[in-house]
């Protein structure tokens, strides 16, 4: 029968069957495709024979005649069963020697033997599997069977690392090794062993290992850049594609990177990890009638027991957290109470200040409302997932995540580390469970107490009649201002006349290397405010939480006798229960302040204070000329007002005195400590009163 008559007949009756027949005949003509390779129980030959028989019957041809016709001009196709279909890793001549291989893998170890099987034992098992399947590899390497060869040890180690690590990839080989020491230190589990053996039994592993051995010219189990260049020459495209597989940044490609386990396993993990409910099932054990009386340790013990009872839903349950001496739950309760009672949302400046504030806040017994608020976190999905993730990062199981543990997880990834370290609120250099669960974050529905500090500065720039310049003392403004802003307080700058507040040039020269002072000077917003300080006539005393008198010799000429400022200070202190503070010469601003509208009694009567002492004045100006320059002796004038003065044992050493909402500092060295004391007093006074409208 002619070719034309066959084509006409097929177009009439069975075009589809003819195309199928043609395709199967082409497959049979390809030498690399075994004729009896099973595909879901059906061989290529059986499909081809069936198709040709149907087509031949339709065309009144015998199967042998139809096969002869269809194979007169066989099509040219490329095998698509290879792992790399873009011919980047082999040439056509290489591909002719290759055939699909699946290794014979029979796992040696049973589930009952885990944990207990070491990584070395699994590596030896892989060598045995490789050796027993040598006939399946056209590029078999004897070097891979040697004990010191890295191909299988690196593969097992990296595969376990991929299974256990959910963080960013390491940015250096040193970081990878440090992370491996942490992540792979735990014993191998049976499910991890099973996953690894499943990978070894895949066609991807067999093809990949054969190609890998072909490229590994020196047989050391690692493909270097020079070996890639030797394989592909100067083809940048092919080199870049191979180098893109590299994940550990160690300048060579391991077997796990070559067969793309880093991508394959992580994708499988992502699909497998469905987010399930991890809220704790728990019922409160204390009744309202038992309060006050329930201690912090009692609540911590209840949380600990709830953790034990819900072990089944936690993937990273830690026995250490269930021990009574572990501080996880105790510190969790303490920090929650700190957050609940810190109604002004003040941020501690350092760990010492946090501990002082914490001691004050915890001096009161726990209320039933606070207890219920703490226990209400347990049923939340956020709590279960959070504590499980926290346990995974807490490598030493001490209930705190350190910077070293963060670095072990995220390496040198700055964005990840900075984002994680932003959780840290109490300045102790570690992340607690409360911080990890974002318990320190302010509820947007809760309006914090708007603390405002009025910082009073001098307008006077002349040091008497000496012709020298003066003004406010730089560190006595910069350091407290920085502490207040970091604590979240609002700050306003005020002077007797308003307008420009000059800085003492001598203090600027003396503290030019001070980091806080230099940052303060470079702050354009602050410098603009210093050029346009507020006038006392525009201040509403009820808005002020604290009046802070900044030091500097200039205020002895104007602030020390300013009555509008004194009246504002009196109202803040007497009528609104606020704080009054002064540093060094700024304490002179308290001289005209009284407790009533009359000129007496003075706010200083029987008040315990400190200020820049007479002896310190003489150190600055010299014993002979001091009192010719200054308008009066501040220490003596305060004593005349019946203030009880105290000073540091050494001149110019820090000294802070707090008495009945009057807080004073002796000199510039006391600036930071004074400001921190003010922050603590504001926070604790509001917490104790629970009357948020006292200062607003």
C-alpha positions as CSV (number, residue, x, y, z in Angstrom):
1,X,0.0,0.0,0.0
2,X,1.3,3.5,-0.9
3,X,2.1,6.1,1.6
4,X,-0.7,8.4,0.3
5,X,-3.3,5.7,0.6
6,X,-2.3,5.1,4.2
7,X,-2.5,8.8,5.1
8,X,-6.0,9.1,3.5
9,X,-7.2,6.0,5.4
10,X,-5.9,7.3,8.7
11,X,-7.3,10.7,8.3
12,X,-10.7,9.1,7.8
13,X,-10.8,6.6,10.5
14,X,-8.2,6.8,13.3
15,X,-5.9,9.8,13.1
16,X,-5.4,9.8,16.9
17,X,-4.4,6.1,17.0
18,X,-1.9,6.7,14.1
19,X,-0.2,9.5,16.0
20,X,0.1,7.3,19.1
21,X,1.5,4.5,17.0
22,X,4.1,6.8,15.4
23,X,5.2,8.1,18.9
24,X,5.6,4.6,20.3
25,X,7.6,3.5,17.3
26,X,9.9,6.4,17.7
27,X,10.4,5.5,21.4
28,X,11.3,2.0,20.4
29,X,13.9,3.4,18.0
30,X,15.8,5.2,20.7
31,X,18.6,3.0,22.1
32,X,18.7,4.5,25.6
33,X,15.1,3.6,26.3
34,X,14.8,-0.1,27.4
35,X,12.1,-1.9,25.5
36,X,10.7,-3.6,28.6
37,X,11.0,-0.7,31.1
38,X,7.8,-0.8,33.2
39,X,5.7,2.4,33.5
40,X,3.0,1.7,36.1
41,X,3.0,-2.0,35.1
42,X,2.9,-1.4,31.3
43,X,6.0,-1.6,29.1
44,X,6.8,0.7,26.2
45,X,6.8,-2.3,23.8
46,X,3.4,-3.4,24.9
47,X,1.9,0.1,24.4
48,X,3.6,0.3,21.0
49,X,2.4,-3.1,19.8
50,X,-1.1,-2.5,21.0
51,X,-1.3,0.9,19.2
52,X,0.2,-0.5,16.0
53,X,-2.2,-3.4,16.0
54,X,-5.2,-1.1,16.3
55,X,-3.9,1.2,13.6
56,X,-3.1,-1.7,11.3
57,X,-6.5,-3.2,11.8
58,X,-8.1,0.1,10.9
59,X,-5.9,0.4,7.8
60,X,-6.2,-3.3,6.8
61,X,-2.5,-3.8,7.4
62,X,-0.6,-6.5,9.4
63,X,1.2,-5.2,12.5
64,X,4.6,-6.0,10.9
65,X,3.7,-4.1,7.7
66,X,2.6,-1.0,9.7
67,X,5.7,-1.0,11.9
68,X,7.9,-1.1,8.9
69,X,6.1,1.8,7.4
70,X,6.2,3.9,10.6
71,X,9.9,3.4,11.2
72,X,11.1,4.3,7.7
73,X,12.0,7.9,9.0
74,X,12.5,7.8,12.8
75,X,12.3,11.1,14.7
76,X,15.4,12.4,16.6
77,X,14.6,13.0,20.3
78,X,16.7,13.7,23.4
79,X,16.1,11.7,26.6
80,X,14.2,13.7,29.2
81,X,14.7,11.3,32.1
82,X,18.1,12.9,33.2
83,X,18.2,15.2,36.2
84,X,19.7,18.0,34.1
85,X,17.6,18.4,30.9
86,X,19.4,21.5,29.6
87,X,22.6,19.6,28.8
88,X,24.6,21.8,31.1
89,X,26.3,18.9,32.8
90,X,26.9,16.4,30.0
91,X,27.4,16.3,26.2
92,X,25.5,14.0,23.8
93,X,28.4,11.6,23.9
94,X,28.3,11.4,27.7
95,X,24.6,10.9,27.6
96,X,24.8,7.8,25.4
97,X,26.5,5.9,28.3
98,X,23.9,6.9,30.8
99,X,20.7,5.0,31.7
100,X,18.2,5.5,34.5
101,X,19.5,4.1,37.8
102,X,17.7,3.6,41.1
103,X,20.0,2.4,43.9
104,X,19.0,-0.7,45.8
105,X,18.5,0.6,49.3
106,X,17.5,-1.5,52.2
107,X,17.8,0.6,55.5
108,X,20.0,-1.2,57.9
109,X,18.8,0.2,61.2
110,X,15.3,-0.2,62.8
111,X,13.3,2.3,64.7
112,X,14.0,0.6,68.0
113,X,17.7,1.4,67.6
114,X,17.0,5.2,67.7
115,X,18.3,7.3,69.2
116,X,21.7,5.7,69.4
117,X,22.8,5.5,65.7
118,X,25.6,7.9,65.1
119,X,26.3,9.9,61.9
120,X,29.4,7.9,61.3
121,X,27.4,4.7,61.1
122,X,25.0,6.2,58.5
123,X,28.0,7.4,56.4
124,X,29.4,3.8,56.4
125,X,26.0,2.5,55.3
126,X,26.0,4.9,52.4
127,X,29.5,3.8,51.3
128,X,28.3,0.1,51.3
129,X,25.2,1.1,49.3
130,X,27.4,2.9,46.8
131,X,29.8,0.0,46.5
132,X,27.1,-2.6,46.1
133,X,25.5,-0.6,43.3
134,X,28.8,0.2,41.4
135,X,27.5,-1.4,38.2
136,X,24.8,1.2,38.0
137,X,27.3,4.1,37.7
138,X,29.2,4.8,34.5
139,X,31.5,7.2,36.6
140,X,32.0,5.1,39.7
141,X,34.8,6.4,41.9
142,X,36.8,4.2,44.2
143,X,37.9,7.3,46.2
144,X,34.4,7.7,47.6
145,X,34.8,4.5,49.5
146,X,37.7,5.8,51.5
147,X,37.2,6.8,55.1
148,X,38.7,10.2,54.8
149,X,36.7,11.1,51.6
150,X,34.2,13.9,52.3
151,X,31.4,13.2,49.9
152,X,29.2,11.0,52.1
153,X,30.1,12.6,55.5
154,X,29.3,16.1,54.1
155,X,26.1,14.8,52.5
156,X,24.7,13.3,55.8
157,X,25.7,16.3,57.8
158,X,24.2,18.8,55.5
159,X,21.1,16.8,55.0
160,X,20.5,16.7,58.7
161,X,21.3,20.4,58.9
162,X,18.6,21.1,56.2
163,X,16.0,19.0,58.1
164,X,16.6,20.7,61.4
165,X,17.5,24.3,60.4
166,X,14.7,26.7,59.5
167,X,16.7,29.9,59.5
168,X,18.7,31.9,57.0
169,X,21.6,30.3,55.1
170,X,25.1,30.8,56.6
171,X,27.1,33.6,55.1
172,X,30.5,32.0,55.6
173,X,32.0,28.6,56.0
174,X,33.0,29.5,59.6
175,X,29.4,30.5,60.4
176,X,28.1,27.3,58.8
177,X,30.4,25.1,60.9
178,X,29.4,27.0,64.0
179,X,25.7,26.5,63.1
180,X,26.3,22.8,62.4
181,X,27.9,22.3,65.8
182,X,24.7,23.6,67.4
183,X,22.1,22.1,65.0
184,X,23.6,18.7,64.3
185,X,24.7,18.1,67.9
186,X,21.5,16.3,68.8
187,X,21.2,12.5,68.2
188,X,19.8,11.3,64.9
189,X,16.1,10.4,65.0
190,X,14.5,7.5,63.1
191,X,12.3,9.9,61.0
192,X,15.4,11.8,60.0
193,X,17.2,8.6,59.1
194,X,14.2,7.4,57.1
195,X,14.0,10.8,55.2
196,X,17.7,10.5,54.3
197,X,17.4,6.9,53.1
198,X,14.4,7.8,51.0
199,X,16.5,10.5,49.3
200,X,19.2,8.0,48.6
201,X,16.7,5.7,46.9
202,X,15.5,8.4,44.5
203,X,16.4,8.6,40.8
204,X,17.6,12.1,41.5
205,X,20.3,10.9,43.9
206,X,21.5,8.2,41.6
207,X,21.8,10.5,38.5
208,X,23.2,13.3,40.6
209,X,25.9,11.2,42.3
210,X,27.0,9.8,38.9
211,X,27.2,13.3,37.4
212,X,28.9,14.6,40.5
213,X,31.6,11.9,40.3
214,X,32.2,12.8,36.7
215,X,32.9,16.5,37.6
216,X,34.9,15.7,40.7
217,X,38.1,15.3,38.9
218,X,40.4,14.7,41.9
219,X,37.8,12.5,43.7
220,X,38.0,14.4,47.0
221,X,34.2,14.6,47.3
222,X,34.0,18.3,46.6
223,X,33.6,20.2,43.3
224,X,35.8,23.3,43.2
225,X,35.7,26.3,40.9
226,X,38.7,25.0,39.0
227,X,37.0,21.7,38.3
228,X,33.9,23.5,37.0
229,X,36.2,25.6,34.7
230,X,38.0,22.4,33.6
231,X,34.6,20.9,32.7
232,X,33.0,23.9,30.9
233,X,36.0,26.1,30.1
234,X,35.2,29.8,30.2
235,X,31.4,29.4,29.7
236,X,30.2,32.0,32.3
237,X,26.6,30.9,31.9
238,X,27.2,27.3,32.7
239,X,29.6,28.2,35.5
240,X,27.1,30.6,37.1
241,X,24.3,28.0,36.9
242,X,26.4,25.5,38.8
243,X,27.8,28.0,41.3
244,X,24.2,29.1,42.1
245,X,23.7,25.7,43.7
246,X,26.3,26.6,46.4
247,X,24.7,27.4,49.8
248,X,27.3,27.2,52.5
249,X,29.6,29.8,50.9
250,X,32.7,27.6,51.3
251,X,33.7,28.0,47.6
252,X,33.0,24.4,46.6
253,X,29.9,22.4,45.8
254,X,29.0,19.4,47.9
255,X,26.8,16.5,46.8
256,X,23.7,17.8,48.7
257,X,24.1,21.2,47.0
258,X,24.7,19.5,43.6
259,X,21.4,17.5,43.7
260,X,19.6,20.5,45.1
261,X,18.6,19.0,48.5
262,X,18.7,22.5,50.0
263,X,15.8,23.4,47.8
264,X,14.0,20.1,47.6
265,X,13.9,19.3,51.4
266,X,13.0,22.8,52.4
267,X,10.0,22.8,50.0
268,X,8.9,19.5,51.3
269,X,9.1,20.8,54.8
270,X,7.1,23.9,53.9
271,X,4.3,21.7,52.5
272,X,4.4,19.4,55.4
273,X,4.3,22.1,58.1
274,X,0.6,22.9,58.4
275,X,-0.1,25.3,61.2
276,X,-2.0,23.5,63.9
277,X,-3.6,24.8,67.1
278,X,-1.2,25.0,69.9
279,X,-3.2,26.7,72.6
280,X,-2.8,25.2,76.0
281,X,-5.7,23.4,77.6
282,X,-5.8,24.6,81.2
283,X,-8.2,25.6,84.0
284,X,-7.2,28.2,86.6
285,X,-6.6,26.7,90.0
286,X,-6.9,29.8,92.2
287,X,-10.2,31.5,93.2
288,X,-10.8,35.2,93.7
289,X,-11.2,34.7,97.4
290,X,-7.6,33.6,97.7
291,X,-6.3,37.0,96.6
292,X,-4.3,38.8,97.9
293,X,-2.2,35.9,99.0
294,X,-1.2,34.1,95.9
295,X,2.5,34.6,95.2
296,X,4.4,35.0,92.0
297,X,6.1,31.6,92.6
298,X,2.6,30.0,92.8
299,X,1.6,31.4,89.4
300,X,4.9,30.3,87.9
301,X,4.4,26.8,89.2
302,X,0.9,26.7,87.7
303,X,2.3,27.8,84.3
304,X,5.0,25.1,84.6
305,X,2.4,22.4,85.3
306,X,0.3,23.6,82.3
307,X,3.5,23.3,80.1
308,X,4.0,19.7,81.3
309,X,0.3,18.8,80.7
310,X,0.4,20.1,77.1
311,X,3.6,18.3,76.1
312,X,1.8,16.4,73.4
313,X,1.2,19.5,71.2
314,X,4.8,20.8,71.5
315,X,7.5,19.7,69.0
316,X,10.3,21.2,71.0
317,X,9.3,20.3,74.6
318,X,12.1,20.8,77.1
319,X,12.4,18.8,80.3
320,X,14.5,21.6,81.7
321,X,11.6,24.0,81.6
322,X,9.7,21.6,83.8
323,X,12.3,21.9,86.6
324,X,11.6,24.2,89.6
325,X,15.0,25.9,89.4
326,X,14.5,27.0,85.8
327,X,13.6,30.7,85.8
328,X,11.6,30.7,82.6
329,X,8.1,30.9,84.0
330,X,9.1,33.0,87.1
331,X,10.6,35.7,84.9
332,X,7.7,35.5,82.5
333,X,5.3,36.3,85.4
334,X,7.5,39.1,86.7
335,X,7.8,40.8,83.3
336,X,4.1,40.6,82.7
337,X,3.4,42.3,86.0
338,X,6.0,44.9,85.1
339,X,4.3,45.5,81.8
340,X,0.8,45.6,83.4
341,X,1.9,48.0,86.2
342,X,4.0,50.2,84.0
343,X,1.0,52.2,82.8
344,X,3.1,55.0,81.4
345,X,5.0,52.5,79.1
346,X,8.4,53.8,80.2
347,X,11.3,52.0,78.7
348,X,14.2,51.3,81.1
349,X,17.5,52.9,80.1
350,X,19.6,49.9,81.4
351,X,19.4,46.7,83.3
352,X,20.1,48.3,86.6
353,X,17.2,50.7,86.2
354,X,14.9,47.9,85.1
355,X,15.8,45.9,88.2
356,X,15.1,48.9,90.4
357,X,11.7,49.6,88.8
358,X,10.9,45.8,88.9
359,X,11.6,45.8,92.6
360,X,9.2,48.7,93.1
361,X,6.4,47.2,90.9
362,X,6.6,43.8,92.6
363,X,6.4,45.2,96.1
364,X,2.6,45.0,95.8
365,X,0.7,41.7,96.0
366,X,-0.7,40.1,92.8
367,X,-4.3,40.9,92.2
368,X,-6.9,38.5,90.9
369,X,-7.4,40.6,87.8
370,X,-3.6,40.4,87.0
371,X,-3.7,36.7,87.7
372,X,-6.6,36.2,85.2
373,X,-4.9,38.4,82.6
374,X,-1.7,36.2,82.8
375,X,-3.6,32.9,82.6
376,X,-5.7,34.2,79.7
377,X,-2.6,33.9,77.5
378,X,-2.3,30.1,77.8
379,X,-5.3,29.1,75.5
380,X,-4.0,31.4,72.8
381,X,-2.4,29.8,69.7
382,X,0.2,32.5,69.9
383,X,1.4,31.3,73.3
384,X,1.9,27.6,72.3
385,X,3.6,28.4,69.1
386,X,5.7,31.1,70.7
387,X,7.0,28.9,73.6
388,X,7.7,26.1,71.2
389,X,9.7,28.4,68.9
390,X,11.4,29.9,71.9
391,X,12.5,26.5,73.1
392,X,14.0,25.7,69.7
393,X,16.2,28.8,69.9
394,X,17.1,28.4,73.5
395,X,20.0,26.0,72.9
396,X,21.2,25.7,76.5
397,X,17.6,25.5,77.9
398,X,18.2,28.2,80.6
399,X,15.0,30.1,79.7
400,X,16.7,33.0,78.0
401,X,17.9,33.5,74.4
402,X,21.4,35.0,74.3
403,X,23.2,36.9,71.5
404,X,25.3,33.8,70.8
405,X,22.2,31.7,70.3
406,X,20.8,34.4,68.0
407,X,24.0,34.4,66.0
408,X,24.0,30.6,65.9
409,X,20.5,30.8,64.3
410,X,20.9,33.7,62.0
411,X,24.6,34.0,61.4
412,X,25.8,37.4,60.1
413,X,22.4,38.3,58.6
414,X,22.1,41.8,60.0
415,X,18.5,42.3,59.2
416,X,17.4,39.1,60.9
417,X,19.6,39.8,64.0
418,X,18.5,43.4,64.3
419,X,14.8,42.5,63.9
420,X,15.3,39.8,66.6
421,X,17.2,42.0,69.0
422,X,14.5,44.7,68.8
423,X,12.4,42.3,70.9
424,X,14.8,43.0,73.8
425,X,13.2,45.6,76.1
426,X,14.7,45.4,79.6
427,X,18.3,46.0,78.5
428,X,19.7,42.8,80.0
429,X,21.3,41.6,76.8
430,X,19.0,38.6,76.5
431,X,15.5,37.8,75.2
432,X,13.0,36.4,77.6
433,X,9.8,34.6,76.8
434,X,7.7,37.7,77.5
435,X,9.8,39.7,75.1
436,X,9.7,36.9,72.5
437,X,5.9,36.8,72.7
438,X,5.7,40.6,72.2
439,X,4.1,41.1,75.6
440,X,6.0,44.3,76.0
441,X,4.3,45.9,73.0
442,X,1.8,48.6,73.8
443,X,-1.8,47.8,73.2
444,X,-3.0,50.5,70.7
445,X,-6.3,50.7,72.6
446,X,-4.5,51.6,75.8
447,X,-3.7,55.3,76.2
448,X,-0.4,55.7,78.0
449,X,0.1,58.5,80.6
450,X,1.6,61.4,78.5
451,X,4.5,62.3,80.8
452,X,5.9,65.8,80.0
453,X,9.2,67.1,81.4
454,X,9.7,70.9,81.3
455,X,13.4,71.5,81.1
456,X,14.3,75.0,82.2
457,X,17.3,76.8,80.7
458,X,19.0,80.1,81.1
459,X,18.9,83.0,78.7
460,X,22.0,84.6,80.2
461,X,25.2,84.3,78.1
462,X,27.4,86.6,80.2
463,X,29.5,85.5,83.2
464,X,29.0,88.6,85.3
465,X,31.2,91.5,84.4
466,X,34.2,89.3,83.4
467,X,33.5,89.5,79.7
468,X,33.5,85.7,79.5
469,X,30.6,83.8,78.1
470,X,28.4,81.3,79.9
471,X,25.0,79.6,79.5
472,X,23.6,76.2,80.2
473,X,26.0,73.3,80.9
474,X,26.1,70.9,77.9
475,X,26.2,67.5,79.6
476,X,23.6,68.7,82.2
477,X,21.1,69.1,79.4
478,X,22.3,66.5,76.8
479,X,22.4,63.5,79.2
480,X,19.1,64.0,80.9
481,X,17.4,64.9,77.6
482,X,18.6,61.7,76.0
483,X,17.4,59.6,79.0
484,X,14.0,61.2,78.9
485,X,13.5,60.7,75.2
486,X,14.7,57.1,75.3
487,X,12.2,56.4,78.1
488,X,9.4,57.7,75.9
489,X,8.8,61.0,77.7
490,X,7.8,64.3,76.0
491,X,10.3,67.1,76.6
492,X,9.7,70.8,76.2
493,X,12.5,73.4,76.5
494,X,11.6,76.6,78.4
495,X,13.6,79.7,79.4
496,X,12.6,82.9,81.4
497,X,12.2,85.0,78.3
498,X,11.8,82.4,75.7
499,X,13.9,82.4,72.5
500,X,17.5,81.4,72.3
501,X,19.2,79.5,75.2
502,X,23.0,79.9,75.0
503,X,25.4,77.1,75.7
504,X,28.4,77.5,78.0
505,X,31.4,77.3,75.6
506,X,33.7,75.9,78.3
507,X,31.4,72.9,78.8
508,X,31.2,72.3,75.1
509,X,35.0,72.3,74.9
510,X,35.3,70.0,77.9
511,X,32.8,67.4,76.7
512,X,33.4,67.5,73.0
513,X,34.5,63.8,73.0
514,X,31.4,62.7,74.9
515,X,29.3,60.6,72.5
516,X,25.9,61.7,74.0
517,X,26.9,65.3,73.9
518,X,28.2,65.1,70.3
519,X,25.0,63.4,69.2
520,X,22.9,66.0,71.0
521,X,24.8,68.8,69.2
522,X,24.3,67.1,65.8
523,X,20.5,66.8,66.4
524,X,19.1,69.6,64.2
525,X,15.6,69.3,65.8
526,X,17.0,69.9,69.3
527,X,19.2,72.8,68.1
528,X,16.2,74.4,66.5
529,X,14.3,74.1,69.8
530,X,17.2,75.7,71.7
531,X,17.0,78.7,69.3
532,X,13.3,79.0,70.0
533,X,12.6,77.9,73.6
534,X,9.1,78.4,75.0
535,X,8.1,81.4,77.2
536,X,6.6,80.5,80.7
537,X,3.5,82.5,79.8
538,X,2.6,79.9,77.2
539,X,2.9,76.9,79.6
540,X,-0.1,75.1,81.2
541,X,1.1,73.6,84.5
542,X,-1.4,70.8,84.5
543,X,0.3,69.4,81.4
544,X,3.7,69.0,83.2
545,X,4.8,65.9,85.0
546,X,8.2,67.1,86.1
547,X,10.0,70.5,86.2
548,X,13.7,70.0,85.6
549,X,16.1,72.9,86.1
550,X,19.2,72.5,83.9
551,X,22.5,73.7,85.4
552,X,25.1,76.2,84.2
553,X,26.4,79.3,85.8
554,X,24.1,81.5,83.6
555,X,21.0,80.5,85.6
556,X,22.4,82.2,88.8
557,X,21.6,85.6,87.1
558,X,18.1,84.9,85.7
559,X,16.5,81.6,86.6
560,X,17.3,82.0,90.3
561,X,14.9,85.0,90.5
562,X,12.3,84.2,87.9
563,X,8.8,84.3,89.5
564,X,6.7,83.0,86.6
565,X,8.8,79.9,86.4
566,X,8.6,79.6,90.2
567,X,4.8,79.8,90.1
568,X,4.6,77.0,87.4
569,X,6.9,74.8,89.6
570,X,4.7,75.4,92.6
571,X,1.5,74.3,90.8
572,X,3.2,71.2,89.3
573,X,4.5,70.2,92.7
574,X,1.7,71.2,95.1
575,X,-1.5,71.1,92.9
576,X,-0.7,68.3,90.5
577,X,1.6,66.0,92.5
578,X,4.4,66.2,90.0
579,X,8.2,66.1,90.5
580,X,10.6,68.9,90.8
581,X,14.3,68.4,89.9
582,X,17.5,70.3,89.5
583,X,21.1,69.6,88.5
584,X,24.1,71.5,89.8
585,X,23.5,75.3,89.5
586,X,20.0,74.6,88.2
587,X,19.0,74.0,91.8
588,X,19.1,77.8,92.1
589,X,15.7,77.8,90.3
590,X,14.1,76.4,93.5
591,X,15.0,79.5,95.6
592,X,11.9,81.5,94.7
593,X,9.5,78.5,94.8
594,X,7.0,78.4,97.7
595,X,4.4,75.9,98.7
596,X,1.7,78.6,98.6
597,X,1.1,81.7,96.6
598,X,2.6,83.8,99.3
599,X,6.3,84.4,99.5
600,X,6.5,81.7,102.3
601,X,6.8,78.9,103.2
602,X,9.7,78.0,100.9
603,X,9.6,74.6,99.1
604,X,13.1,74.1,100.4
605,X,12.3,74.1,104.1
606,X,13.6,70.9,105.6
607,X,14.0,69.4,102.2
608,X,17.0,67.2,101.6
609,X,19.0,68.5,98.6
610,X,22.4,68.7,96.9
611,X,23.9,71.3,94.5
612,X,27.2,72.4,93.1
613,X,29.2,72.9,96.3
614,X,31.3,75.9,97.3
615,X,34.4,73.7,97.2
616,X,33.7,72.7,93.6
617,X,33.2,76.4,92.7
618,X,36.6,77.2,94.0
619,X,38.1,74.3,92.0
620,X,36.6,75.7,88.8
621,X,37.5,79.4,89.2
622,X,40.3,79.4,91.8
623,X,39.9,80.1,95.5
624,X,40.7,83.8,95.3
625,X,38.5,85.0,92.4
626,X,35.4,82.7,92.7
627,X,33.2,84.9,94.8
628,X,34.2,88.0,92.8
629,X,32.7,86.5,89.7
630,X,29.5,84.8,91.0
631,X,26.5,86.8,92.3
632,X,26.1,84.5,95.4
633,X,27.1,81.2,97.0
634,X,24.4,78.7,96.0
635,X,25.2,76.3,98.8
636,X,24.9,79.0,101.4
637,X,21.7,80.5,100.0
638,X,20.0,77.0,100.1
639,X,21.1,76.5,103.7
640,X,19.5,79.9,104.5
641,X,16.2,78.5,103.2
642,X,16.7,75.7,105.8
643,X,17.5,73.0,103.2
644,X,19.4,69.9,104.5
645,X,22.4,69.7,102.2
646,X,24.5,66.7,101.4
647,X,27.5,66.2,99.0
648,X,29.7,63.5,97.7
649,X,32.9,62.7,99.6
650,X,35.0,63.6,96.6
651,X,34.5,66.9,94.7
652,X,33.0,66.6,91.2
653,X,31.9,63.0,91.9
654,X,28.3,61.9,91.2
655,X,25.7,62.4,93.9
656,X,21.9,62.3,93.7
657,X,19.4,63.0,96.5
658,X,15.6,62.2,96.3
659,X,13.2,63.4,99.0
660,X,9.5,64.0,98.8
661,X,9.3,64.4,95.1
662,X,12.3,66.8,95.1
663,X,15.2,65.2,93.2
664,X,18.6,67.0,92.8
665,X,22.0,66.2,91.4
666,X,25.3,67.7,92.6
667,X,27.2,68.2,89.3
668,X,27.5,67.2,85.6
669,X,28.7,63.7,86.6
670,X,25.3,63.2,88.3
671,X,23.2,64.0,85.2
672,X,22.4,60.5,83.9
673,X,21.7,59.0,87.3
674,X,19.4,62.0,88.2
675,X,17.4,61.5,85.0
676,X,17.1,57.8,85.5
677,X,15.9,58.4,89.0
678,X,13.2,60.8,87.7
679,X,12.0,58.2,85.2
680,X,11.7,55.6,88.0
681,X,9.8,58.0,90.3
682,X,7.4,58.9,87.6
683,X,6.7,55.3,86.7
684,X,6.3,54.1,90.3
685,X,4.2,57.0,91.4
686,X,1.6,56.4,88.7
687,X,1.6,52.7,89.2
688,X,1.0,53.1,92.9
689,X,-1.8,55.7,92.5
690,X,-3.6,54.0,89.6
691,X,-5.0,57.5,89.0
692,X,-3.9,58.3,85.5
693,X,-5.5,61.7,85.5
694,X,-3.3,62.9,88.3
695,X,-0.7,64.3,86.0
696,X,-2.9,65.1,82.9
